Amino acid sequence: MDTFVALADPTRRTILELLASNGELTATAIYEHFSVSPQAISQHLKVLREAKLVEMEKRAQKHVYRLNPQTLSQFEEWVQRTRQRWSERFEALDEVLEKEKAKEAQRRRGEATQ
């Protein structure tokens, strides 16, 4: 499962936020935060597990969920690399625009003196 597909749904993002805030939660504790059926939340948890964003551990009759720090770290690294690339591109664009503004200003000064 693609990380972006898993993160595209607001319910799944909310589940991740709950786990980030609480560390570990049972499936029942997660269900209690939503007005949809436990089966619907179970499907969201399945998507998050398949994307390896969360880990599940069975403890007796309970399913305990927590964030998967390894996958989240990899995703964070990807975001940082992408942010850096875009920053570099915007900086290059700013340089081009500043040069064009300077050329235009010079052209106008030349027209004004004629």
N, C-alpha and C positions, 0 to 999 in steps of 0.2 A: 504494500500500500504506500502510495506516495505521501510524503509529509505534507505537501501543500494541499492535497485532497483532504487529508485529515484535519488540517487547520482551517479549511475553508468554511466549515460549519460553526456558527456562533455557539451552539450548545457544546460542541467539543472543546472550543476555546475556553468556555466557562468551566468545564470539567478540569481542564489543565490548570486554570487559575485557582480552583478550589484545592487541587492537589498541591500546587505551589504554596498556597497559604497554610495548609494543614499538614503537609508532609505525607501522611498516609490516611486513607479513608476506606472504609468498607463500601461495598457496592450499595448497601442499604443507606448508608450515610450520604452517598452521592445522590441516590434517587430522591432523597428527602428535599433536596434543593431545587427540584424541578416539578412542574405541574403536568408533565407528560408521563406516560406509563413507565413502569420499571423496565418493561421489554424494550421500549424505545431507547432508554438510557443504556440498557445492556448492549444494544446494537452500536451505539456511539462508543461505548467502552471497547467493543470488539474492534472497531475501526482504529481507535487509538492504539490498541495492542498490536494490530497488524502493521501499523506504521511505526511500531516500536517507540512510540512517544511515552507510553506508560508500561509499567510492569505489573503483573498480577501474581499474588501469592495466595495459595489456599491455606487457611488456618482453621482447622476443624471444618465447620459448616460455612465459614465466611470467606469471601473473596476480598482481599485487601489490595488496594491499588496505590501506586506511587509513581511519580515521574521517573522516566528513564534518563538519568543525567548524561549518559554517553550520547544518546541520540540528540538530546537538546543541545549539548555542547557542539556537536557536529553542525547542527542547524545554525546555531549562533555564529560559528566560524564562517559559514557560508554567507550569512547575512552581513557580517563585518567585511568580508572580501567584496561582496557586491556593493555595499555602501561606499567602500574605498574606490572601487572602479568608477562609480557614478560621480563621486566627488572629484576625481581626476578629470573626468569628462566635462563636468560643469566648469571646473577651473580653466580648462583649455578653451571652452566656449567663451568664458568671460574674457580671456586674453584676446581672442579673435574679435569679440564685440568692442572691446576697448580700442583696439587698433583701428577698427572701422570707424568708430566715433572720432578718433583723432584725425583720420584721413578726411572725414566729412567736415570736421571743424576747420581743417587746413584749407580744404577746397572752398569753403564759404568765405574764409578770410581773404583768399586769393580773388574771389569774385567781388568782394566788397572794395578792394583796393583798385580795381580796374575802372 
